Amino acid sequence: MRRDVFQAIADPTRREIINMTSRQSLNLNAVAEKFHISRPAISKHIKILAECGLIVIKQTGRERYCKANLQSLHEVSQWVEQYKTFWTKKLDALENFLEKDKPVKKKPVQKKKAAKAAKKIKRK
């Protein structure tokens, strides 16, 4: 089953694996030690990430090392960018509308001045 990048990054465990392996190459045991789930579950997550091209697995002797391939996130970046542009324009237009439609603020009457004015009225 071919998976896509969006499906891979939907899971928080897989996002954390990408984050960890983006800094340094880690073997499967080192990745598994960071989580409170079973080693087979981590292997399944890594398999999904490898199928999507987000992780590259390199065999060195008996060890398998994982390294993030962040180039595969380009598809996600492009998708997000189109919505970022859309919402930036919409929010800028809303800001401009609100600035034009902003009512003129009246200066608040200070309490002391209001109290003095009330006393003068009562004296008369």
WOHU-V296767 format. One record per helix or strand. SS is the DSSP state (hx for helix, st for strand). FROM is the first residue (numbers start at 1). TO is the last residue. If there is no record, write none. Layout:
ss->SS from->FROM to->TO
ss->SS from->FROM to->TO
//
This chain:
ss->hx from->5 to->9
ss->hx from->12 to->23
ss->st from->26 to->27
ss->hx from->28 to->33
ss->hx from->39 to->51
ss->st from->55 to->60
ss->st from->63 to->68
ss->hx from->70 to->100
ss->hx from->111 to->123
//
